[in-house]
Amino acid sequence: MTWQDNEERHDEVVISGPAAIGMVLTALAMVLTPGPNMMYLVSRSISQGRLAGWISLSGTGVGFVVYMTMANLGLAVVFVAVPWVYIGLKAAGAVYLAYLAWQALKPGGRGMFETRELAGDSPGKLFRMGLITNLLNPKAAIMYLALIPQFIDPARGHVVAQGFTLGALQIAVSMIVNAVLILLAGSVARLVRTRRSWAVWQRRITGTALGVVAVLLAREVPARARV
């Protein structure tokens, strides 16, 4: 096989099968862990309906595209050059997740599927809120700056293309899972309202999961970004 044939083969396949599978599983684990995006989308869907949830989700999707583009165009280099920004982001994320855990676990707290009174917003504001929620979501930052790079293999070439391909897989998984949650949010909320013991356990599970993620993220706060 000539070197030209090898180059053509790399052009055809950007990432390996194991990398793709690993990315999908990682993205699935991240999206199923309660966080700001999930809490907002479920609350919005329950209070204003599925359409509002899906409009908000479209803003969330654009937020992922922004992260993916910035990360692949060198945002990670900024975090290496100015390490306190990256460390500060992780610290803020850990504190925020701990706050969400306390809100779920404290006496009288609300669970993810318990109805919240939210004012009806216009489609434009729903889109903006979904976008802003995701841009301020520490899980999204960690995904693109710490997790996705682990699946990039420089030996395969096309590092930027690998980053965009892996990012596209993550976005697809997140959008599909969140769309299903929006679809089921109203039904689950009604079930929780009729069976209060379920609401209690749902709060405990959600709060505990958020607390665990907050602790794990806090342990990683001192670690600096690497390229």
C-alpha positions in Angstrom: 0.0 0.0 0.0 1.4 3.4 -1.0 1.4 6.4 1.3 -1.2 8.0 -0.9 -3.5 5.0 -0.2 -2.9 5.4 3.5 -3.8 9.1 3.3 -7.0 8.3 1.4 -7.9 5.8 4.1 -7.5 8.4 6.8 -9.6 10.8 4.8 -12.5 8.2 4.8 -12.4 7.3 8.5 -11.7 10.1 10.9 -12.3 8.4 14.2 -12.1 4.7 15.2 -15.0 2.5 16.2 -13.9 2.2 19.8 -13.5 6.0 20.1 -17.0 6.5 18.7 -18.5 3.9 21.1 -16.6 5.4 24.0 -17.8 8.9 23.1 -21.4 7.8 22.9 -21.3 6.0 26.3 -19.6 9.0 27.9 -22.1 11.4 26.5 -24.9 9.1 27.6 -23.6 9.0 31.2 -23.2 12.8 31.3 -26.6 13.6 29.9 -28.3 11.1 32.3 -26.6 12.7 35.3 -29.0 15.5 36.5 -27.6 19.0 35.9 -28.6 22.5 34.9 -29.8 21.6 31.4 -32.0 18.7 32.5 -33.4 20.6 35.4 -34.3 23.6 33.2 -35.7 21.6 30.3 -37.9 19.4 32.5 -39.2 22.4 34.5 -40.0 24.4 31.4 -41.8 21.4 29.7 -43.9 20.8 32.8 -44.9 24.4 33.3 -45.3 25.6 29.7 -45.7 22.4 27.6 -43.6 20.2 25.3 -43.3 22.8 22.6 -41.6 25.2 25.0 -39.3 22.4 26.1 -38.3 21.7 22.5 -37.7 25.3 21.7 -35.5 25.6 24.8 -33.7 22.4 23.7 -32.9 24.0 20.4 -31.1 26.8 22.3 -29.3 24.1 24.3 -28.1 22.5 21.1 -26.7 25.8 19.7 -24.9 26.2 23.0 -23.2 22.8 22.4 -22.2 23.9 18.9 -20.6 27.0 20.3 -18.6 25.0 22.8 -17.6 22.5 20.2 -16.4 25.2 17.8 -14.5 27.2 20.4 -12.9 24.1 21.8 -11.7 22.9 18.4 -10.5 26.3 17.4 -8.1 26.5 20.4 -10.1 27.5 23.5 -8.2 24.8 25.4 -5.0 26.8 24.7 -6.4 29.8 26.6 -7.1 27.6 29.6 -3.5 26.3 29.6 -2.2 29.9 29.3 -4.5 31.2 32.0 -5.0 28.2 34.3 -6.9 30.1 37.0 -9.8 30.6 34.5 -10.1 26.9 34.0 -9.7 26.1 37.7 -12.3 28.9 38.5 -14.8 27.4 36.1 -14.5 24.0 37.6 -14.8 25.4 41.1 -17.9 27.4 40.2 -19.4 24.3 38.6 -18.8 22.2 41.7 -20.4 24.8 43.9 -23.4 25.1 41.6 -24.0 21.4 41.4 -23.7 21.2 45.2 -26.3 24.0 45.5 -28.7 22.0 43.2 -28.1 18.9 45.3 -29.0 20.8 48.5 -32.1 22.2 46.8 -33.3 18.7 46.1 -32.3 17.1 49.4 -33.3 19.9 51.9 -36.6 19.5 53.8 -39.4 20.8 51.6 -37.2 20.8 48.5 -38.5 20.1 45.0 -37.5 17.2 42.7 -36.8 17.4 39.1 -40.3 16.3 38.0 -42.2 18.3 40.6 -44.1 21.2 39.0 -42.5 24.6 39.2 -44.4 27.8 38.6 -42.6 29.5 35.6 -44.0 32.4 33.7 -44.9 31.7 30.1 -42.2 33.1 27.9 -42.0 33.9 24.2 -40.2 31.4 21.8 -37.3 33.9 21.5 -36.8 34.0 25.2 -37.2 30.2 25.5 -34.4 29.8 22.9 -32.2 32.3 24.6 -32.7 30.8 28.1 -31.8 27.3 26.7 -28.7 28.7 25.1 -27.6 30.7 28.2 -28.3 27.7 30.5 -26.0 25.5 28.5 -23.3 28.1 28.0 -23.2 28.4 31.8 -23.4 24.7 32.3 -20.1 23.4 33.9 -20.8 19.9 32.6 -20.7 21.2 29.0 -17.4 22.9 29.6 -15.9 19.7 31.2 -17.2 17.6 28.3 -15.4 19.6 25.6 -12.3 20.6 27.5 -11.5 17.5 29.5 -13.4 14.4 28.2 -13.7 14.7 24.4 -9.9 15.3 24.0 -9.3 11.8 25.5 -10.9 10.2 22.5 -8.8 12.1 19.9 -5.9 10.1 18.4 -3.3 12.4 16.8 -1.9 9.4 15.0 -5.0 9.2 12.8 -4.5 12.8 11.7 -7.2 15.4 11.2 -7.3 16.3 14.9 -9.8 19.2 14.3 -12.1 16.9 12.2 -11.9 14.3 15.0 -13.0 16.9 17.5 -15.9 18.0 15.4 -17.0 14.4 14.7 -16.8 13.4 18.4 -18.6 16.6 19.3 -21.4 15.9 16.8 -21.9 12.4 18.4 -22.1 14.0 21.9 -24.7 16.6 20.7 -26.8 13.9 19.0 -26.9 11.8 22.2 -27.7 14.8 24.4 -30.5 16.1 22.1 -32.1 12.7 21.7 -32.1 11.9 25.5 -33.3 15.4 26.4 -36.0 15.2 23.8 -37.3 12.0 25.3 -37.2 13.6 28.8 -39.3 16.5 27.5 -41.7 14.1 25.9 -42.2 12.2 29.2 -41.9 15.1 31.7 -45.6 15.8 31.9 -46.6 12.2 32.4 -43.9 11.6 35.0 -44.8 14.8 36.8 -48.5 13.7 37.1 -47.3 10.3 38.4 -45.1 12.0 41.0 -48.0 14.2 42.1 -50.3 11.2 42.7 -47.6 9.1 44.5 -45.9 11.3 47.0 -43.5 8.6 48.1 -42.1 8.5 44.5 -41.5 12.3 44.7 -39.5 11.8 47.9 -37.3 9.1 46.4 -36.9 11.0 43.1 -35.6 14.0 45.1 -33.2 11.8 47.1 -31.9 10.1 44.0 -31.5 13.3 42.1 -29.9 15.1 45.0 -27.5 12.3 45.7 -26.5 12.1 42.1 -25.8 15.8 41.9 -23.9 15.6 45.2 -21.7 12.8 43.9 -20.9 14.7 40.7 -20.2 17.9 42.7 -17.7 16.0 44.9 -16.0 14.3 41.9 -15.7 17.7 40.1 -14.4 19.4 43.3 -11.6 16.8 43.4 -10.6 17.7 39.9 -10.6 21.5 40.6 -6.8 21.8 41.2 -5.9 20.0 38.0 -4.8 22.3 35.3 -5.9 22.1 31.6 -3.7 20.2 29.2 -3.4 20.3 25.5 
